[in-house]
């Protein structure tokens, strides 16, 4: 068994949505460092260009100089489109940027949005926008990508779809001061599991829970086409989406994590390498940290 080759992403063609910031940029950096050709999507061409340069500089300045052993050299390419309004546009975009390769090895559905408000004040428009981006568009993009994913896939070396879920789609922290004594024993048991500060992110939590289950359904139906479908559920990572939360609750979040830290780029890269390994699982959930 060649362990190094088992988890290798060298030469793979990867599309990372929302790849210009936060976890998306960490994902892109990890794949580029591993020798993949990475496409990152964002609405802004300028942002994509800046991130592309930053990622390449990070990889090529790495003390390990891993890139010297890679042939061809790793590349990162920007793809600008508005993921919320692509319906028919996405197929054209995919063929324009990826069609020349006639295949796509890995699709990372990372783009997402969040909105927090009290239940009494939560706008319907915002709820629908979050659900649309975090769930509907992931289905649409995966659907449009199937011909490219299936083009090169084999039973021994399947293509991969990885959906970026969230720990908030798995667990909820209940406001303990308002608990009744009848449910306290249940909640006391749940309290032994690391929790995150309570936020009223109704659409976000619902969309991620739905995404986790949609991943299971996709995995069951796409496996026979040589396409594995996996989901991971990250906890707290340094990102624009988490900036305000970490500024206010970082100590509490860190205290709730067994390793006493938030996530790192190495954490996310390692989990994604596991998800695209040869003969990988059809579907798995990996909440972390």
C-alpha positions in Angstrom: 0.0 0.0 0.0 1.4 3.4 -1.1 0.1 5.7 1.7 1.6 8.8 0.0 -0.3 8.1 -3.2 -3.5 7.1 -1.4 -4.1 10.7 -0.2 -2.5 12.4 -3.2 -4.3 15.2 -5.0 -1.4 15.8 -7.5 -2.7 16.6 -11.0 -6.4 16.7 -10.0 -8.7 19.5 -11.3 -10.6 21.1 -8.4 -13.3 23.7 -8.3 -13.8 25.5 -5.0 -16.8 27.8 -4.7 -16.3 30.8 -2.4 -12.6 30.1 -2.7 -11.5 33.7 -2.2 -11.8 33.9 1.6 -12.0 32.1 4.8 -12.3 28.3 4.7 -12.5 28.4 0.9 -9.1 30.1 0.6 -7.7 27.5 3.1 -9.1 24.7 0.9 -7.6 26.2 -2.3 -4.2 26.6 -0.6 -4.2 23.0 0.5 -5.0 21.7 -2.9 -2.5 23.9 -4.7 0.2 22.9 -2.3 -0.7 19.3 -3.1 -0.1 19.8 -6.8 -3.7 20.2 -8.0 -5.0 22.6 -10.6 -7.5 24.7 -8.6 -10.3 26.9 -9.8 -11.7 29.4 -7.2 -15.0 31.1 -7.8 -16.0 34.5 -6.5 -18.2 37.4 -7.7 -15.1 39.7 -7.9 -12.4 39.2 -10.5 -10.1 41.5 -8.6 -10.5 39.6 -5.3 -9.9 36.3 -7.1 -6.8 37.6 -8.7 -5.4 38.9 -5.4 -6.2 35.6 -3.6 -4.6 33.6 -6.5 -1.4 35.5 -6.1 -1.5 35.1 -2.3 -2.1 31.4 -2.5 0.7 30.8 -5.0 3.1 33.0 -2.9 2.3 31.0 0.2 2.9 27.7 -1.5 6.0 28.6 -3.4 7.6 30.2 -0.3 6.9 27.2 1.8 10.0 25.9 3.6 9.2 22.4 2.5 9.5 23.4 -1.2 7.2 20.6 -2.1 6.3 22.3 -5.4 9.8 21.4 -6.7 8.8 17.8 -7.0 5.5 18.6 -8.8 5.1 18.2 -12.5 3.2 20.1 -13.8 3.6 22.9 -11.3 0.5 23.7 -9.2 -1.9 26.4 -10.6 -4.8 28.4 -9.4 -7.3 30.0 -11.7 -10.1 32.4 -10.9 -13.7 31.9 -12.1 -16.0 34.9 -11.6 -19.7 34.3 -11.4 -22.6 35.1 -9.2 -23.6 31.8 -7.7 -27.0 33.0 -6.7 -28.2 33.7 -10.2 -26.5 31.2 -12.4 -29.3 28.7 -13.1 -28.5 28.3 -16.9 -25.3 30.4 -16.7 -23.4 27.9 -14.6 -23.3 25.3 -17.4 -21.7 27.8 -19.8 -19.2 29.0 -17.1 -18.2 25.4 -16.3 -17.6 24.5 -20.0 -15.8 27.7 -20.7 -13.2 27.3 -17.9 -13.2 23.5 -17.4 -14.4 22.2 -20.8 -10.9 22.1 -22.2 -10.0 19.5 -19.7 -13.1 17.4 -20.3 -13.2 16.5 -16.7 -13.5 17.8 -13.1 -12.0 15.6 -10.4 -13.2 17.4 -7.3 -16.1 19.9 -6.6 -16.0 21.7 -3.3 -19.3 23.3 -2.5 -18.1 25.9 0.0 -19.8 29.1 -0.9 -22.4 30.1 1.7 -24.0 32.9 3.6 -25.3 33.6 7.1 -27.8 35.9 8.8 -28.7 36.4 12.4 -31.7 38.1 13.9 -34.3 37.4 16.5 -37.1 35.1 15.4 -39.6 38.0 15.6 -37.4 40.2 13.4 -36.0 37.7 11.0 -36.7 38.9 7.4 -38.2 36.4 5.0 -36.0 37.7 2.2 -32.9 37.0 4.2 -34.1 33.6 5.1 -34.8 32.7 1.5 -31.4 34.1 0.4 -29.5 31.9 2.9 -31.4 28.8 2.0 -31.0 29.5 -1.7 -27.2 29.9 -1.5 -26.5 27.3 1.1 -28.7 24.5 -0.3 -30.5 25.1 -3.6 -27.4 26.4 -5.4 -25.3 23.5 -4.1 -27.7 21.1 -5.7 -27.8 23.1 -9.0 -24.0 23.4 -9.2 -23.5 19.7 -8.4 -26.2 18.8 -11.0 -24.5 20.9 -13.7 -21.1 19.5 -12.8 -22.0 15.8 -13.1 -20.9 15.3 -16.8 -17.5 16.7 -16.0 -17.2 14.7 -12.8 -18.2 11.5 -14.6 -15.9 12.0 -17.6 -12.7 10.7 -16.0 -14.0 8.9 -13.0 -13.3 5.2 -12.5 -14.2 2.7 -9.9 -10.6 2.7 -8.6 -10.2 6.5 -8.7 -13.6 8.1 -8.3 -14.4 11.8 -8.7 -15.5 13.6 -5.6 -18.1 16.1 -4.4 -17.4 17.6 -0.9 -20.1 19.7 0.7 -19.0 22.1 3.4 -21.6 21.9 6.1 -21.4 23.2 9.7 -21.4 22.0 13.2 -24.4 24.3 13.6 -26.3 21.9 11.3 -25.8 19.1 13.8 -26.2 20.6 17.2 -28.0 23.4 19.0 -27.1 25.0 22.3 -30.2 25.5 24.4 -30.4 28.6 26.6 -30.0 26.9 30.0 -31.4 29.7 32.2 -34.8 29.0 30.7 -34.8 25.2 30.8 -37.6 23.3 32.6 -36.6 20.8 35.2 -38.2 18.0 33.2 -35.7 18.3 30.3 -32.7 19.3 32.4 -31.3 15.7 32.5 -31.3 15.5 28.7 -29.7 18.9 28.3 -27.2 18.2 31.1 -26.1 15.2 29.0 -25.8 17.3 25.9 -23.7 19.8 27.8 -21.0 17.3 28.0 -20.5 17.7 24.3 -18.6 20.9 23.3 -21.0 23.6 22.4 -20.8 27.0 20.7 -22.3 30.3 21.8 -26.0 30.6 21.0 -26.9 32.6 17.9 -30.3 33.0 16.2 -29.1 31.8 12.8 -32.3 30.0 11.9 -31.8 29.8 8.1 -28.1 29.0 8.3 -28.6 26.1 10.8 -31.5 24.8 8.9 -29.7 24.9 5.5 -26.6 23.1 6.9 -28.7 20.4 8.5 -30.5 19.9 5.2 -27.2 19.9 3.3 -25.9 17.1 5.5 -28.9 15.0 4.7 -28.9 15.9 1.0 -25.3 14.7 1.0 -26.4 11.3 2.1 -29.0 11.1 -0.6 -26.5 12.2 -3.3 -24.0 9.7 -2.1 -26.4 6.9 -2.4 -27.3 7.7 -5.9 -24.0 8.9 -7.4 -21.8 6.2 -6.1 -22.6 3.9 -9.0 -21.5 6.6 -11.4 -18.1 6.7 -9.8 -18.7 9.9 -7.9 -18.3 9.9 -4.1 -20.2 12.6 -2.1 -19.0 13.6 1.3 -19.7 16.3 3.9 -17.7 17.9 6.6 -19.0 20.0 9.4 -16.4 22.6 10.5 -16.6 24.3 13.9 -15.0 27.7 14.4 -12.3 28.9 11.9 -10.8 32.3 11.3 -12.9 33.8 8.6 -14.9 37.0 7.7 -18.1 35.2 8.5 -16.8 34.3 12.0 -15.0 37.6 12.7 -17.6 39.2 14.9 -18.4 35.9 16.7 -14.7 35.3 17.5 -14.2 38.8 18.6 -17.0 38.4 21.2 -16.9 34.7 22.1 -13.4 33.3 21.2 -12.5 32.5 24.8 -15.8 30.6 25.3 -15.5 28.8 22.0 -11.9 27.7 22.7 -12.8 26.6 26.1 -15.5 24.3 24.6 -13.0 22.5 22.3 -11.0 19.6 23.6 -7.9 20.8 21.9 -8.5 24.3 23.3 -8.1 26.1 19.9 -10.1 27.0 16.8 -9.6 25.4 13.5 -6.5 25.9 11.3 -5.8 25.7 7.6 -4.0 22.4 8.2 -7.2 21.0 9.8 -9.4 21.7 6.8 -6.8 20.6 4.3 -6.3 17.3 6.1 -10.0 16.5 6.2 -10.4 17.2 2.5 -7.5 15.0 1.6 -9.3 12.2 3.4 -12.5 12.9 1.5 -10.9 12.6 -2.0 -8.6 9.7 -1.3 -8.7 6.7 -3.6 -11.6 4.4 -2.8 -12.9 7.0 -0.4 -16.2 6.6 1.4 -19.5 7.3 -0.4 -20.4 9.7 2.4 -19.1 10.7 5.8 -19.6 13.4 8.3 -16.7 14.8 10.2 -17.5 17.5 12.7 -14.5 19.5 13.9 -12.8 20.9 16.0 
